[in-house]
Amino acid sequence: MGSSGINAEYMGHVMVLWFGALLAQLQTLRNHSGWHLPFLGSPQGHDFHHSHGTDNFGFFTTLDTVFGTNKEFGSSWESEIDQNYSTPDYPVDKLLARRGQP
Protein backbone atom coordinates (compact mmCIF):
# COMPACT_ATOMS: atom_id res chain seq x y z
CA MET A 1 0.00 0.00 0.00
CA GLY A 2 1.23 3.45 -0.89
CA SER A 3 1.01 6.50 1.27
CA SER A 4 -2.37 7.36 -0.29
CA GLY A 5 -3.80 4.01 0.82
CA ILE A 6 -4.50 2.82 -2.74
CA ASN A 7 -2.31 0.15 -4.28
CA ALA A 8 -0.80 1.24 -7.64
CA GLU A 9 -1.39 -2.23 -9.11
CA TYR A 10 -5.05 -1.98 -8.16
CA MET A 11 -5.31 1.42 -9.86
CA GLY A 12 -3.78 -0.07 -13.01
CA HIS A 13 -6.53 -2.69 -13.09
CA VAL A 14 -9.17 -0.02 -12.57
CA MET A 15 -7.76 2.03 -15.45
CA VAL A 16 -7.83 -1.02 -17.76
CA LEU A 17 -11.44 -1.66 -16.74
CA TRP A 18 -12.43 1.95 -17.46
CA PHE A 19 -10.61 1.90 -20.80
CA GLY A 20 -12.39 -1.32 -21.80
CA ALA A 21 -15.75 0.16 -20.78
CA LEU A 22 -15.02 3.26 -22.85
CA LEU A 23 -14.17 1.13 -25.90
CA ALA A 24 -17.37 -0.88 -25.43
CA GLN A 25 -19.46 2.29 -25.30
CA LEU A 26 -17.82 3.71 -28.43
CA GLN A 27 -18.37 0.41 -30.26
CA THR A 28 -22.04 0.40 -29.20
CA LEU A 29 -22.51 3.98 -30.41
CA ARG A 30 -20.92 3.14 -33.75
CA ASN A 31 -22.90 -0.05 -34.22
CA HIS A 32 -26.27 1.49 -33.44
CA SER A 33 -25.76 4.82 -35.21
CA GLY A 34 -25.78 3.25 -38.67
CA TRP A 35 -23.11 5.73 -39.74
CA HIS A 36 -20.12 4.60 -41.76
CA LEU A 37 -17.40 6.70 -40.16
CA PRO A 38 -14.08 6.29 -41.97
CA PHE A 39 -12.01 5.80 -38.81
CA LEU A 40 -14.36 3.40 -37.00
CA GLY A 41 -15.29 0.81 -39.59
CA SER A 42 -18.60 -0.32 -40.98
CA PRO A 43 -21.62 -1.25 -38.81
CA GLN A 44 -23.03 -3.46 -41.60
CA GLY A 45 -22.33 -6.70 -39.71
CA HIS A 46 -24.15 -5.42 -36.66
CA ASP A 47 -27.11 -4.35 -38.79
CA PHE A 48 -27.20 -7.92 -40.11
CA HIS A 49 -27.15 -9.23 -36.54
CA HIS A 50 -30.26 -7.18 -35.67
CA SER A 51 -32.14 -8.02 -38.87
CA HIS A 52 -31.42 -11.78 -38.77
CA GLY A 53 -30.48 -12.48 -35.15
CA THR A 54 -28.14 -15.29 -36.12
CA ASP A 55 -24.61 -13.97 -36.66
CA ASN A 56 -22.06 -11.41 -35.49
CA PHE A 57 -22.30 -11.84 -31.73
CA GLY A 58 -18.77 -10.76 -30.83
CA PHE A 59 -17.51 -7.41 -29.62
CA PHE A 60 -15.00 -7.46 -32.46
CA THR A 61 -15.27 -9.63 -35.56
CA THR A 62 -12.20 -11.60 -34.50
CA LEU A 63 -14.20 -13.73 -32.06
CA ASP A 64 -16.91 -14.33 -34.66
CA THR A 65 -14.25 -15.58 -37.06
CA VAL A 66 -12.71 -17.87 -34.42
CA PHE A 67 -16.05 -19.39 -33.39
CA GLY A 68 -17.64 -19.35 -36.86
CA THR A 69 -20.58 -17.16 -35.88
CA ASN A 70 -20.32 -14.97 -38.97
CA LYS A 71 -20.69 -17.57 -41.73
CA GLU A 72 -24.22 -16.61 -42.71
CA PHE A 73 -23.24 -12.95 -42.87
CA GLY A 74 -20.18 -13.83 -44.94
CA SER A 75 -22.33 -15.46 -47.61
CA SER A 76 -24.97 -12.70 -47.69
CA TRP A 77 -25.25 -9.72 -50.01
CA GLU A 78 -24.82 -7.46 -46.97
CA SER A 79 -21.22 -8.60 -46.60
CA GLU A 80 -20.50 -7.45 -50.16
CA ILE A 81 -21.29 -3.86 -49.19
CA ASP A 82 -19.54 -4.07 -45.82
CA GLN A 83 -16.96 -1.36 -46.31
CA ASN A 84 -16.21 2.15 -45.20
CA TYR A 85 -17.85 4.78 -47.33
CA SER A 86 -15.88 7.99 -47.17
CA THR A 87 -18.33 10.45 -48.73
CA PRO A 88 -21.50 12.00 -47.32
CA ASP A 89 -23.33 10.14 -50.10
CA TYR A 90 -22.64 6.75 -48.52
CA PRO A 91 -26.33 5.68 -48.50
CA VAL A 92 -26.38 6.17 -52.28
CA ASP A 93 -23.01 4.44 -52.67
CA LYS A 94 -24.32 1.58 -50.56
CA LEU A 95 -27.39 1.18 -52.76
CA LEU A 96 -25.28 1.27 -55.91
CA ALA A 97 -22.96 -1.38 -54.43
CA ARG A 98 -25.89 -3.77 -53.95
CA ARG A 99 -26.22 -4.23 -57.73
CA GLY A 100 -29.84 -5.30 -57.69
CA GLN A 101 -29.64 -7.62 -54.68
CA PRO A 102 -32.86 -8.07 -52.65
N, C-alpha and C positions, 0 to 999 in steps of 0.2 A: 504494500500500500504506500502510495506517495503521501506527501505532506497535505495534499488536498483531500485525502481520504478515498479517492477514486483510482483504481488500478488502471494504468496506461493500456495494458493488454485488453482489459474490459472495454475501454473507450474505443479501441481499434475495432472490436467486434461490433460495437454499437454503430460506428461510422459505416462499416460494411453493410450492416442491416439497413441503415437509412439510405445508403446509395442504391442498394438493391430495390428498396421500396420506391425510390424516385424513378429508377429505370422502368419498373413495372407500371407506374402511373403514366409515364410518357408513352410507353408502348400501348397502353389502354386508350389513351387519347388519340394516338395515331390510328389505331385499328378501328375505332368507332367514329372517327371524323369522316372517313371516306375520302379524305384528301390524299393525293399523291404528292407528297412533299419530296423534293429531290434528295434531301439528305437523310431521310428516315425510311425510305423504302416504300413498297406498295402494300396497301391493305387488302389487296384482292383475295388473298388466301383466307383472310379472316372473314371477308364478306361471304365467301364460299362456305365457310364453317357455319355462319348464321343461316344461310339459305338452305343448306342441306343437312346440317347437324351431324355429319359423319366424319369429317376430316379436320386436320389442322388444329389439334388440341394444345400443342406446345406453346410455351412462351416465345421461343425462337423456333424457326423451322428446322434447326439442327435435330432436336428431339423427335420431331415428326419423321424426319428422314431415318433416324436410327430405329425407331419403333414401327415404321411403315404406316403411319397414320395419315399420310398425305397422298396415297396412291390414287384414290378416286379424283382428287383435285388435279393431280399430275396428268391424268388422261382426259380432263375436261377442257372445254373451249375457254373457260375462265383462266386457266393456266397460260394459255397462249397470249393473253393480254396482260399478264402479270409482269409489269415493268414500271419503271418510273417515267412519268410523263413530265417533261420539264417546261411546258408552256401553260399559260392559263386556259388554253383550249383543250385540256386533257380529256374532258368528257367527250368531245368530238373525236379526238384522236383515238380514244378507247373504242368508240363505236365503229370507226373506220377500220380499226385493227381486228374487229370481230369477223369481218368478211362474210357477212350473211349467216353467221351461226345463230342458233335459236336463243 
